[in-house]
């Protein structure tokens, strides 16, 4: 494209030499334009050059360009040139040849411009003599930047201006070429090292400002904290420090501070940070070491995995998993210890409303609820009692293991919960279950003593193992509630033992389970049953789980309680649970009609028998001597002395033998008949009185 160049003479009439714009080999883009005043004393009028012709029309200025605009254009051209690739010699030669042919075909005006450009290049000399040399581009482009307005206005020759521009160009090119990347990287590394060192110094300064060792807060500081809003960050940090000190108390403790003080402060902080009442957090502190206590409490803050139990009466786990995966429910088998469990990781559809759920192919059930049924191990064609059956997860699992054979008595005392139980039984296709609603303590009177092969007692409890599901337990349960639950559980476990037949060929087992972590609801209840009935603990048949407590603080339990199993959320990733399995050895102690009187008499008999067994030979000898003296002497004083010396434990007690069952039933019938007769007499007497009063009123 032809580039025009318009020149205007200055007022002094000096001659001007100009260099036209040159096109580069890469794309013909304008690199730079240099205008040098050779013999001009002053520049009265700015040259109106067509230097902006290479720009788009919408960006070309409508006013005459100034020196600053020329400088900016030259700098833009230099940047554009640097970003381009340096052409090879072959490319330059080819471009030259093409350029020559184009130039020869052009007009005479273009030939003159070409001659002027060649003359300028020959004057500059050096290796950059070619028309398309990029170094020449730098010299032409930077001539504009080689001085200020004052230098142009002052007197000067072409040589001075050329030398100044060339020096500046050479210095710039030398600075660009002399850059050392290693030195630059070393400088960057040095700067980063300085910044890192400053950060370390600041961190060390902050550490020095903080106290070296943790100290318990004073009473005044605790009062100030109570007045203001709770500082959760400070509480969390203090809890961590106390746990760290208690884990190595001998070396990390504060001088003069006792372990009790640290524990009391830990209780207060845990209660205020996690929202537990004093009783519950104190119970947990007594049961677990500090580090494990924190793991347990943190586990209660997270929900447990969603688990499904496959109903083997209608489908198999493999088939069910494939169908649910196709429906968008991401799941896997639960674990090696369960053949029917599935754990749900993610679901795009509600897992409780699928067609498979409605058809009874599976039931949503926690993993901990599998354990009591697995410990019970029901067999086909057995007679089994579930004393607390609602909502039916364990009952339906028992029916599936029995393959709908035998008979199951599903008892639920609360009538409101019977609807859930019956609906789940119907949905899962259970046909061998009888639903009843009785008080569990009176259930032996209804179903009969020694009539069941196996009994499952999932006793009502405080729910301290399922806090992740019900956070109200943190504040709603206290010592009185736990004591009441323990009393109820002891009565229920005796009733369950009485229903089991010790002579059963395949059974005679009782499984006791709770969703509580309290010792008074678990080990204490089992120890009570071992004392009151002729039963013994047997292994639960579960390969995992922690053994129960044999001793807890001042309490000592039967050594066989090691066979019980405890499950914790922070260890087994399931709800807190307790499972124990009892084997009934004889039916001798399961007959009594009432528990209170007979139990007291049995306690007295047991205590007397234990005392008689513990008598030492020396006491027996004294007893014989006293008998001989009693026969030979009749003195009252000697008798008194003998009576004082004689211990009360020497008296033999007759072992109480409860009356047979027939006599008890006859006595009850006689009482009932007597009550009926008394009622009849009272009715007849009242009728006579009414008749007399009626006739007396008429007369």
C-alpha positions as CSV (number, residue, x, y, z in Angstrom):
1,X,0.0,0.0,0.0
2,X,1.3,3.3,-0.9
3,X,2.2,5.5,2.0
4,X,2.1,9.3,1.3
5,X,4.3,11.7,3.1
6,X,3.3,15.3,3.4
7,X,5.9,17.8,4.3
8,X,5.6,21.4,5.2
9,X,8.5,23.9,5.2
10,X,9.5,25.7,8.3
11,X,9.5,29.5,8.6
12,X,13.3,29.6,8.4
13,X,13.2,27.8,5.1
14,X,15.6,25.0,6.1
15,X,15.9,21.9,4.2
16,X,14.4,18.7,5.6
17,X,15.4,15.1,5.1
18,X,12.8,12.6,5.9
19,X,12.6,8.8,6.1
20,X,9.4,7.2,4.9
21,X,7.8,4.4,6.7
22,X,9.0,0.9,5.8
23,X,7.1,-2.3,5.8
24,X,8.4,-5.3,7.7
25,X,8.9,-8.8,6.2
26,X,6.4,-10.4,8.5
27,X,3.3,-8.7,7.4
28,X,4.0,-5.3,6.0
29,X,3.1,-3.5,9.3
30,X,4.6,-0.1,9.8
31,X,7.5,-0.3,12.3
32,X,8.5,3.4,12.8
33,X,8.8,6.8,11.3
34,X,11.8,9.1,12.1
35,X,11.9,12.7,11.2
36,X,15.2,14.5,11.7
37,X,15.6,18.2,11.3
38,X,19.0,18.9,9.6
39,X,19.2,22.6,9.3
40,X,16.3,23.9,11.3
41,X,16.9,26.5,14.0
42,X,13.4,26.2,15.3
43,X,10.4,24.2,14.6
44,X,7.6,26.7,14.4
45,X,5.1,24.3,13.0
46,X,4.6,20.6,13.8
47,X,5.0,18.4,10.8
48,X,1.8,17.0,9.6
49,X,3.0,13.5,8.8
50,X,0.8,10.5,7.8
51,X,2.3,8.4,10.6
52,X,-1.1,7.2,11.7
53,X,-2.1,5.8,8.4
54,X,-1.3,2.2,9.5
55,X,-3.9,2.5,12.2
56,X,-7.6,1.8,11.7
57,X,-9.6,4.7,10.5
58,X,-11.6,4.9,13.6
59,X,-8.4,5.3,15.7
60,X,-6.7,7.9,13.5
61,X,-6.4,11.3,15.2
62,X,-8.2,14.2,13.5
63,X,-5.7,16.8,14.8
64,X,-2.0,17.4,13.9
65,X,0.3,15.1,15.8
66,X,2.6,16.4,18.5
67,X,6.1,15.3,19.6
68,X,4.6,13.2,22.4
69,X,2.3,11.4,20.0
70,X,5.2,10.6,17.7
71,X,7.2,9.2,20.6
72,X,4.3,7.0,21.7
73,X,3.8,5.7,18.2
74,X,7.5,4.8,17.9
75,X,7.5,3.0,21.2
76,X,4.4,1.0,20.2
77,X,6.2,0.1,17.0
78,X,9.3,-1.1,18.9
79,X,7.2,-3.3,21.2
80,X,5.4,-4.8,18.2
81,X,8.8,-5.6,16.5
82,X,10.2,-7.2,19.6
83,X,7.2,-9.5,19.9
84,X,7.7,-10.8,16.4
85,X,10.0,-13.6,15.4
86,X,13.3,-12.7,13.9
87,X,13.2,-13.8,10.3
88,X,15.8,-16.2,8.8
89,X,18.3,-15.1,6.1
90,X,16.5,-17.2,3.5
91,X,13.2,-15.5,4.3
92,X,14.8,-12.0,4.0
93,X,16.3,-12.8,0.6
94,X,13.0,-14.1,-0.7
95,X,11.2,-11.0,0.6
96,X,13.9,-8.8,-1.0
97,X,13.4,-10.4,-4.4
98,X,9.6,-10.0,-4.1
99,X,10.0,-6.5,-2.9
100,X,12.3,-5.7,-5.9
101,X,9.8,-6.9,-8.4
102,X,7.1,-5.0,-6.8
103,X,9.1,-1.8,-6.7
104,X,10.2,-2.1,-10.3
105,X,6.6,-2.4,-11.3
106,X,5.6,0.7,-9.4
107,X,5.5,4.3,-10.5
108,X,8.4,6.7,-10.7
109,X,7.3,8.2,-7.4
110,X,7.9,5.0,-5.7
111,X,11.3,4.6,-7.2
112,X,12.4,7.9,-5.9
113,X,11.2,7.0,-2.4
114,X,13.1,3.7,-2.6
115,X,16.3,5.5,-3.6
116,X,15.9,7.9,-0.7
117,X,15.5,5.0,1.7
118,X,18.6,3.2,0.3
119,X,20.7,6.4,0.7
120,X,19.6,6.7,4.3
121,X,20.5,3.1,5.0
122,X,23.9,3.5,3.4
123,X,24.6,6.6,5.5
124,X,23.9,4.7,8.7
125,X,26.3,1.9,7.8
126,X,27.1,-1.2,9.8
127,X,25.8,-4.6,9.3
128,X,22.2,-3.3,9.1
129,X,22.5,-2.1,5.6
130,X,19.6,-4.0,4.1
131,X,16.2,-2.6,3.7
132,X,14.5,-5.1,6.0
133,X,17.1,-5.3,8.8
134,X,15.4,-5.3,12.2
135,X,18.3,-3.5,13.8
136,X,17.8,-0.7,11.4
137,X,14.3,-0.5,12.5
138,X,15.4,0.1,16.0
139,X,17.6,3.0,14.9
140,X,14.9,4.7,12.9
141,X,12.3,4.2,15.5
142,X,14.4,5.4,18.4
143,X,15.6,8.6,16.6
144,X,12.4,10.2,17.8
145,X,13.2,9.1,21.4
146,X,16.8,10.4,21.2
147,X,16.2,13.9,22.6
148,X,13.7,16.4,23.9
149,X,12.1,19.5,22.5
150,X,14.9,21.7,23.8
151,X,17.6,19.7,21.9
152,X,15.6,20.0,18.7
153,X,15.1,23.7,19.1
154,X,18.8,24.3,19.9
155,X,21.5,24.4,17.2
156,X,22.9,21.1,16.3
157,X,24.2,19.1,13.4
158,X,23.0,15.9,11.9
159,X,26.0,14.1,13.2
160,X,25.3,15.1,16.8
161,X,21.7,14.0,16.6
162,X,22.7,10.7,14.8
163,X,25.4,9.9,17.4
164,X,23.0,10.6,20.3
165,X,20.3,8.4,18.9
166,X,22.8,5.7,18.0
167,X,24.3,5.7,21.5
168,X,20.9,5.4,23.1
169,X,19.9,2.6,20.8
170,X,23.2,0.7,21.4
171,X,22.8,1.0,25.1
172,X,19.2,-0.3,25.0
173,X,20.1,-3.2,22.7
174,X,23.1,-4.0,24.9
175,X,21.0,-3.9,28.0
176,X,18.5,-6.3,26.4
177,X,21.2,-8.7,25.2
178,X,23.3,-8.6,28.4
179,X,20.5,-9.8,30.7
180,X,21.5,-12.8,32.7
181,X,18.6,-15.2,33.5
182,X,20.7,-16.8,36.3
183,X,21.3,-13.5,38.0
184,X,17.6,-12.6,37.7
185,X,16.6,-16.0,39.2
186,X,19.1,-15.5,42.0
187,X,17.7,-12.1,42.8
188,X,14.2,-13.5,42.9
189,X,15.3,-16.3,45.2
190,X,17.0,-13.8,47.4
191,X,13.8,-11.7,47.7
192,X,11.7,-14.8,48.5
193,X,14.2,-15.8,51.1
194,X,14.0,-12.4,52.7
195,X,10.2,-12.5,52.8
196,X,10.2,-16.0,54.3
197,X,12.7,-14.9,56.9
198,X,10.6,-12.0,57.9
199,X,7.6,-14.3,58.3
200,X,9.5,-16.6,60.5
201,X,10.7,-13.7,62.6
202,X,7.1,-12.5,63.0
203,X,5.9,-16.0,64.0
204,X,8.7,-16.3,66.6
205,X,7.7,-12.9,67.9
206,X,4.1,-13.9,68.3
207,X,5.1,-17.1,70.0
208,X,7.3,-15.2,72.5
209,X,4.4,-12.9,73.3
210,X,2.2,-15.9,74.2
211,X,2.9,-17.7,77.6
212,X,5.2,-20.7,77.4
213,X,2.9,-23.0,79.3
214,X,-0.8,-23.3,79.7
215,X,-2.3,-22.1,83.0
216,X,-5.8,-22.8,84.4
217,X,-8.0,-19.7,84.5
218,X,-8.7,-18.1,87.8
219,X,-12.1,-17.6,89.4
220,X,-12.1,-14.0,88.4
221,X,-11.4,-14.8,84.7
222,X,-14.2,-17.4,84.7
223,X,-16.6,-14.9,86.1
224,X,-15.7,-12.4,83.4
225,X,-16.2,-15.1,80.8
226,X,-19.7,-15.9,82.2
227,X,-20.8,-12.3,82.0
228,X,-19.9,-11.9,78.3
229,X,-20.8,-14.0,75.2
230,X,-19.1,-17.4,75.0
231,X,-15.7,-17.3,73.3
232,X,-15.9,-20.6,71.3
233,X,-12.4,-20.3,69.9
234,X,-10.9,-19.8,73.3
235,X,-12.9,-22.6,74.7
236,X,-11.8,-25.0,72.0
237,X,-8.1,-24.0,72.5
238,X,-8.4,-24.5,76.2
239,X,-10.0,-27.9,75.8
240,X,-7.2,-29.0,73.6
241,X,-4.6,-27.8,76.0
242,X,-6.2,-29.5,79.0
243,X,-6.5,-32.8,77.1
244,X,-2.8,-32.5,76.1
245,X,-1.8,-32.0,79.7
246,X,-3.9,-34.8,81.0
247,X,-2.4,-37.2,78.5
248,X,1.0,-36.6,80.0
249,X,0.1,-35.1,83.4
250,X,3.3,-35.8,85.3
251,X,5.5,-33.7,83.0
252,X,3.1,-31.0,81.6
253,X,1.0,-30.1,84.6
254,X,1.1,-26.7,86.2
255,X,2.9,-26.4,89.5
256,X,0.5,-26.6,92.4
257,X,-2.5,-27.7,90.2
258,X,-4.1,-31.1,90.8
259,X,-5.6,-33.5,88.3
260,X,-9.0,-32.9,89.7
261,X,-8.8,-29.2,88.9
262,X,-8.0,-29.9,85.3
263,X,-10.8,-32.4,85.0
264,X,-13.3,-30.1,86.6
265,X,-12.3,-27.3,84.1
266,X,-12.6,-29.8,81.3
267,X,-16.1,-30.7,82.3
268,X,-17.1,-27.1,82.4
269,X,-15.6,-26.3,79.0
270,X,-17.1,-29.4,77.3
271,X,-20.5,-28.7,78.7
272,X,-20.5,-25.1,77.5
273,X,-18.9,-25.8,74.1
274,X,-20.9,-28.9,73.1
275,X,-24.1,-28.3,75.2
276,X,-24.0,-31.2,77.6
277,X,-25.5,-31.1,81.1
278,X,-23.2,-31.7,84.1
279,X,-24.4,-35.3,84.8
280,X,-23.9,-36.6,81.3
281,X,-20.4,-35.1,80.7
282,X,-19.3,-36.3,84.2
283,X,-20.4,-39.8,83.3
284,X,-18.5,-39.8,80.1
285,X,-15.4,-38.4,81.8
286,X,-15.5,-41.3,84.3
287,X,-15.8,-43.9,81.5
288,X,-13.2,-42.7,79.0
289,X,-9.7,-41.2,79.0
290,X,-9.4,-37.6,77.8
291,X,-8.2,-38.3,74.3
292,X,-10.8,-41.0,73.6
293,X,-13.5,-38.8,75.3
294,X,-12.8,-36.0,72.7
295,X,-13.1,-38.6,69.9
296,X,-16.4,-39.8,71.3
297,X,-17.9,-36.3,71.6
298,X,-16.7,-35.4,68.1
299,X,-18.3,-38.5,66.7
300,X,-21.6,-37.6,68.3
301,X,-21.6,-34.4,66.4
302,X,-21.5,-36.2,63.0
303,X,-24.4,-38.4,61.6
304,X,-23.9,-42.1,61.3
305,X,-24.0,-43.7,57.8
306,X,-27.4,-44.7,56.3
307,X,-27.8,-48.4,56.2
308,X,-30.3,-50.7,54.6
309,X,-31.2,-54.3,55.5
310,X,-32.1,-56.6,52.7
311,X,-35.3,-58.6,53.2
312,X,-34.2,-62.1,52.2
313,X,-37.8,-63.3,52.2
314,X,-38.3,-61.4,48.9
315,X,-34.9,-60.7,47.3
316,X,-31.1,-61.1,47.5
317,X,-28.6,-58.4,48.4
318,X,-26.9,-58.5,45.0
319,X,-30.1,-58.1,43.1
320,X,-31.3,-55.3,45.3
321,X,-28.0,-53.4,45.1
322,X,-28.1,-53.5,41.3
323,X,-31.6,-52.2,41.1
324,X,-30.9,-49.3,43.5
325,X,-27.7,-48.4,41.7
326,X,-29.7,-48.0,38.5
327,X,-32.1,-45.7,40.3
328,X,-29.3,-43.4,41.4
329,X,-28.5,-44.6,44.9
330,X,-24.8,-45.0,45.4
331,X,-24.2,-47.9,47.9
332,X,-21.9,-50.7,48.9
333,X,-22.0,-53.8,51.1
334,X,-22.0,-52.9,54.8
335,X,-19.2,-55.0,56.1
336,X,-17.9,-58.6,56.3
337,X,-19.8,-59.3,59.5
338,X,-23.2,-58.7,57.8
339,X,-24.6,-60.6,54.7
340,X,-27.7,-58.5,54.3
341,X,-26.5,-54.9,55.0
342,X,-26.0,-52.1,52.6
343,X,-24.5,-48.7,53.3
344,X,-25.7,-45.6,51.3
345,X,-23.2,-43.0,50.3
346,X,-25.3,-40.8,48.1
347,X,-28.7,-40.8,46.6
348,X,-30.5,-38.8,43.9
349,X,-33.9,-40.2,44.8
350,X,-35.4,-40.7,48.3
351,X,-34.3,-44.2,49.4
352,X,-37.4,-44.5,51.6
353,X,-39.9,-44.1,48.7
354,X,-38.6,-46.3,45.9
355,X,-40.8,-49.1,44.4
356,X,-38.5,-51.7,46.0
357,X,-39.0,-50.1,49.5
358,X,-42.8,-50.1,49.0
359,X,-42.6,-53.7,47.9
360,X,-40.8,-54.7,51.0
361,X,-37.4,-55.6,49.5
362,X,-35.5,-53.8,52.2
363,X,-35.8,-51.8,55.4
364,X,-34.0,-48.7,56.6
365,X,-32.3,-49.9,59.7
366,X,-29.2,-48.8,61.7
367,X,-26.3,-51.1,61.6
368,X,-26.3,-51.4,65.4
369,X,-29.8,-52.9,65.3
370,X,-28.4,-55.9,63.4
371,X,-26.3,-57.0,66.3
372,X,-28.9,-58.2,68.8
373,X,-30.6,-60.4,66.2
374,X,-27.3,-61.8,65.1
375,X,-26.4,-62.6,68.7
376,X,-29.8,-64.2,69.2
377,X,-29.3,-66.5,66.2
378,X,-32.9,-67.8,65.8
379,X,-33.5,-71.1,64.3
380,X,-36.3,-72.4,62.2
381,X,-39.5,-73.7,63.9
382,X,-38.7,-72.0,67.2
383,X,-40.9,-70.1,69.6
384,X,-39.4,-66.6,70.0
385,X,-40.5,-63.5,72.0
386,X,-39.6,-60.0,71.1
387,X,-40.5,-58.0,74.2
388,X,-40.1,-54.5,72.7
389,X,-40.8,-55.0,69.0
390,X,-41.7,-51.6,67.5
391,X,-41.0,-50.4,64.8
392,X,-40.3,-53.9,63.7
393,X,-36.8,-53.9,62.3
394,X,-35.5,-56.7,64.6
395,X,-38.8,-58.7,64.4
396,X,-38.7,-58.8,60.6
397,X,-35.0,-59.7,60.7
398,X,-35.8,-62.6,63.0
399,X,-38.6,-63.7,60.7
400,X,-36.3,-63.6,57.7
401,X,-33.7,-65.8,59.5
402,X,-36.5,-68.2,60.5
403,X,-37.8,-68.2,56.9
404,X,-41.3,-67.5,58.1
405,X,-41.4,-70.7,60.1
406,X,-42.1,-71.2,63.8
407,X,-43.9,-68.4,65.7
408,X,-42.8,-64.9,66.9
409,X,-44.6,-63.0,69.6
410,X,-44.0,-59.3,68.9
411,X,-45.0,-57.3,72.0
412,X,-45.3,-53.5,72.2
413,X,-46.7,-51.8,75.3
414,X,-47.4,-48.5,73.7
415,X,-50.5,-48.7,71.5
416,X,-49.4,-45.7,69.4
417,X,-46.4,-47.6,68.1
418,X,-48.4,-50.6,67.0
419,X,-49.3,-49.1,63.7
420,X,-45.7,-48.9,62.6
421,X,-45.0,-52.4,63.7
422,X,-48.0,-53.9,61.8
423,X,-47.4,-51.9,58.7
424,X,-43.7,-53.0,58.5
425,X,-44.7,-56.6,59.1
426,X,-47.2,-56.5,56.3
427,X,-44.9,-54.7,53.9
428,X,-42.0,-57.1,54.3
429,X,-44.3,-60.2,54.0
430,X,-43.9,-61.6,57.5
431,X,-46.6,-64.3,58.2
432,X,-45.4,-66.0,61.4
433,X,-45.8,-63.2,63.9
434,X,-48.4,-62.5,66.5
435,X,-48.6,-58.9,67.6
436,X,-49.7,-58.1,71.2
437,X,-49.6,-55.2,73.6
438,X,-48.8,-56.0,77.2
439,X,-46.6,-54.6,79.9
440,X,-43.3,-56.5,79.6
441,X,-43.2,-57.3,83.4
442,X,-46.6,-59.1,83.1
443,X,-45.8,-60.9,79.9
444,X,-44.8,-64.2,81.6
445,X,-48.3,-64.4,83.1
446,X,-49.8,-64.1,79.7
447,X,-47.5,-66.3,77.6
448,X,-46.6,-68.6,80.5
449,X,-43.4,-69.5,82.3
450,X,-40.7,-71.6,80.6
451,X,-42.5,-71.6,77.2
452,X,-40.2,-69.8,74.8
453,X,-37.0,-71.0,73.1
454,X,-35.4,-67.6,72.8
455,X,-36.2,-64.1,74.0
456,X,-35.0,-60.8,72.7
457,X,-35.1,-57.8,75.1
458,X,-34.1,-54.5,73.5
459,X,-34.8,-52.7,76.7
460,X,-36.0,-49.0,76.9
461,X,-33.0,-46.9,77.9
462,X,-31.7,-43.3,78.2
463,X,-30.5,-43.2,74.6
464,X,-27.0,-41.9,75.5
465,X,-25.6,-43.9,72.6
466,X,-27.6,-42.3,69.9
467,X,-27.0,-38.6,70.6
468,X,-26.2,-38.0,66.9
469,X,-29.8,-38.8,66.2
470,X,-31.4,-37.1,69.2
471,X,-29.4,-34.1,70.5
472,X,-32.0,-33.5,73.2
473,X,-30.4,-36.3,75.2
474,X,-27.6,-33.9,76.0
475,X,-29.7,-31.9,78.3
476,X,-32.9,-33.9,79.0
477,X,-31.4,-36.9,80.8
478,X,-30.2,-36.8,84.5
479,X,-29.3,-39.2,87.2
480,X,-32.9,-39.8,88.3
481,X,-33.9,-40.8,84.8
482,X,-31.0,-43.3,84.5
483,X,-31.9,-44.8,87.8
484,X,-35.5,-45.3,86.8
485,X,-34.5,-46.9,83.5
486,X,-32.1,-49.2,85.4
487,X,-34.9,-50.3,87.7
488,X,-37.2,-51.0,84.8
489,X,-34.6,-52.9,82.9
490,X,-33.9,-55.2,85.9
491,X,-37.6,-56.1,86.1
492,X,-37.8,-56.8,82.4
493,X,-34.7,-59.0,82.3
494,X,-36.1,-61.2,85.1
495,X,-39.4,-61.5,83.3
496,X,-37.6,-62.5,80.0
497,X,-35.5,-65.1,81.8
498,X,-38.7,-66.6,83.4
499,X,-40.3,-67.0,79.9
500,X,-37.3,-69.0,78.5
501,X,-37.4,-72.8,78.8
502,X,-34.0,-74.1,80.1
503,X,-34.9,-77.6,78.7
504,X,-35.3,-76.4,75.2
505,X,-33.4,-78.5,72.7
506,X,-32.2,-75.7,70.5
507,X,-32.7,-72.6,72.6
508,X,-32.8,-71.4,76.2
509,X,-31.2,-68.1,75.4
510,X,-31.9,-64.5,76.3
511,X,-30.3,-61.5,74.5
512,X,-30.3,-58.2,76.3
513,X,-29.4,-55.0,74.4
514,X,-29.6,-51.2,74.9
515,X,-28.6,-48.1,73.0
516,X,-27.1,-46.6,76.1
517,X,-23.4,-46.3,77.2
518,X,-24.2,-46.1,80.9
519,X,-22.7,-48.8,83.1
520,X,-25.8,-48.7,85.4
521,X,-28.0,-49.7,82.5
522,X,-25.8,-52.4,81.0
523,X,-23.3,-54.3,83.2
524,X,-25.1,-53.5,86.4
525,X,-28.3,-55.0,85.0
526,X,-26.6,-58.2,83.8
527,X,-24.8,-58.6,87.1
528,X,-28.1,-58.4,88.9
529,X,-29.6,-61.1,86.6
530,X,-26.7,-63.4,87.3
531,X,-27.4,-63.1,91.0
532,X,-31.1,-63.5,90.8
533,X,-31.5,-66.3,88.3
534,X,-29.7,-69.5,87.4
535,X,-28.2,-68.2,84.2
536,X,-24.7,-67.7,82.8
537,X,-23.2,-65.5,80.1
538,X,-22.1,-67.0,76.8
539,X,-20.3,-65.4,73.9
540,X,-22.4,-63.2,71.7
541,X,-21.0,-64.6,68.4
542,X,-19.8,-61.2,67.3
543,X,-16.2,-61.0,66.1
544,X,-15.8,-57.2,66.9
545,X,-16.7,-54.9,69.7
546,X,-15.1,-54.1,73.0
547,X,-15.6,-56.3,76.0
548,X,-17.8,-55.1,78.8
549,X,-16.6,-53.6,82.1
550,X,-15.6,-56.1,84.8
551,X,-14.8,-53.3,87.2
552,X,-15.9,-49.7,87.1
553,X,-14.7,-47.3,89.8
554,X,-15.8,-48.7,93.1
555,X,-18.0,-51.4,91.6
556,X,-16.9,-55.0,90.9
557,X,-18.9,-57.2,88.5
558,X,-18.9,-60.9,87.6
559,X,-15.8,-61.9,85.6
560,X,-17.9,-63.4,82.9
561,X,-19.0,-59.9,81.9
562,X,-16.0,-59.8,79.6
563,X,-18.2,-61.8,77.2
564,X,-20.6,-58.9,76.7
565,X,-19.9,-56.4,73.9
566,X,-19.8,-52.7,73.7
567,X,-20.0,-50.7,70.4
568,X,-18.9,-47.0,70.1
569,X,-19.5,-44.5,67.3
570,X,-15.9,-43.3,67.3
571,X,-14.5,-46.8,67.1
572,X,-17.0,-48.8,65.0
573,X,-18.8,-45.9,63.2
574,X,-22.2,-47.0,64.4
575,X,-24.6,-46.0,67.3
576,X,-23.5,-46.7,70.8
577,X,-24.8,-50.1,71.7
578,X,-24.5,-52.9,74.4
579,X,-25.2,-56.6,73.7
580,X,-25.2,-59.5,76.2
581,X,-26.3,-63.1,75.7
582,X,-27.5,-65.3,78.6
583,X,-28.0,-69.0,78.8
584,X,-30.7,-70.3,81.2
585,X,-29.4,-73.3,83.2
586,X,-32.5,-74.4,85.1
587,X,-36.1,-73.5,85.6
588,X,-36.0,-73.6,89.4
589,X,-36.0,-69.8,89.9
590,X,-38.4,-68.8,87.2
591,X,-41.7,-69.9,88.8
592,X,-42.6,-67.3,91.5
593,X,-45.8,-65.3,90.9
594,X,-44.6,-62.1,92.6
595,X,-41.1,-60.8,92.5
596,X,-40.8,-58.6,95.6
597,X,-41.5,-61.0,98.4
598,X,-39.9,-64.1,96.9
599,X,-36.8,-62.2,95.9
600,X,-36.3,-60.9,99.5
601,X,-36.7,-64.4,100.9
602,X,-34.3,-65.8,98.3
603,X,-31.7,-63.2,99.2
604,X,-31.9,-64.2,102.8
605,X,-31.5,-67.9,102.0
606,X,-28.5,-67.1,99.7
607,X,-26.9,-64.9,102.4
608,X,-27.4,-67.6,105.1
609,X,-25.9,-70.3,102.9
610,X,-22.9,-68.2,102.0
611,X,-22.3,-67.5,105.7
612,X,-22.6,-71.2,106.6
613,X,-20.1,-72.1,103.9
614,X,-17.6,-69.5,105.1
615,X,-17.5,-70.8,108.7
616,X,-14.0,-71.8,109.7
617,X,-13.1,-75.0,111.7
618,X,-12.3,-72.9,114.9
619,X,-15.9,-71.6,115.0
620,X,-17.2,-75.2,114.7
621,X,-15.1,-76.3,117.6
622,X,-16.4,-73.4,119.7
623,X,-19.9,-74.3,118.8
624,X,-19.4,-77.9,120.1
625,X,-17.8,-76.7,123.4
626,X,-20.7,-74.4,124.0
627,X,-23.2,-77.1,123.4
628,X,-21.5,-79.4,126.0
629,X,-21.4,-76.6,128.6
630,X,-25.0,-75.9,128.1
631,X,-26.0,-79.5,128.9
632,X,-23.7,-79.7,132.0
633,X,-24.5,-76.4,133.7
634,X,-27.8,-74.9,134.7
635,X,-26.4,-71.6,135.9
636,X,-28.3,-68.5,134.5
637,X,-25.2,-66.4,134.4
638,X,-23.3,-69.0,132.4
639,X,-26.3,-69.2,130.0
640,X,-26.2,-65.4,129.5
641,X,-22.5,-65.4,128.9
642,X,-22.9,-68.3,126.4
643,X,-25.7,-66.5,124.6
644,X,-23.6,-63.3,124.4
645,X,-20.6,-65.2,123.1
646,X,-22.7,-67.3,120.7
647,X,-22.7,-65.5,117.3
648,X,-26.0,-65.1,115.5
649,X,-24.5,-66.7,112.4
650,X,-24.4,-70.2,114.0
651,X,-28.2,-70.5,113.8
652,X,-29.2,-72.7,110.9
653,X,-31.8,-71.3,108.7
654,X,-34.3,-73.4,106.9
655,X,-34.1,-73.0,103.2
656,X,-37.3,-71.6,101.8
657,X,-39.1,-73.8,99.4
658,X,-41.7,-72.0,97.4
659,X,-45.1,-73.8,97.2
660,X,-45.9,-75.7,94.0
661,X,-47.7,-74.0,91.2
662,X,-50.9,-75.9,91.8
663,X,-51.2,-74.7,95.4
664,X,-50.7,-71.1,94.3
665,X,-53.4,-71.4,91.6
666,X,-55.8,-73.0,94.1
667,X,-55.2,-70.2,96.6
668,X,-55.8,-67.6,94.0
669,X,-59.1,-69.2,92.9
670,X,-60.3,-69.4,96.6
671,X,-59.5,-65.7,97.0
672,X,-61.4,-64.9,93.8
673,X,-64.4,-66.9,94.9
674,X,-64.4,-65.3,98.3
675,X,-64.4,-61.9,96.6
676,X,-67.2,-62.9,94.3
677,X,-69.3,-64.0,97.3
678,X,-68.6,-60.8,99.2
679,X,-69.7,-58.8,96.2
680,X,-72.9,-60.8,95.8
681,X,-73.7,-60.3,99.5
682,X,-73.1,-56.6,99.2
683,X,-75.3,-56.4,96.1
684,X,-78.1,-58.3,97.8
685,X,-77.9,-56.1,100.9
686,X,-78.0,-52.9,98.9
687,X,-81.0,-54.1,96.9
688,X,-82.9,-54.9,100.1
689,X,-82.1,-51.5,101.5
690,X,-83.2,-49.8,98.4
691,X,-86.5,-51.8,98.4
692,X,-87.1,-50.9,102.0
693,X,-86.4,-47.3,101.5
694,X,-88.7,-47.3,98.4
695,X,-91.7,-48.8,100.3
696,X,-91.0,-46.6,103.3
697,X,-91.3,-43.5,101.0
698,X,-94.5,-44.8,99.5
699,X,-96.1,-45.4,102.9
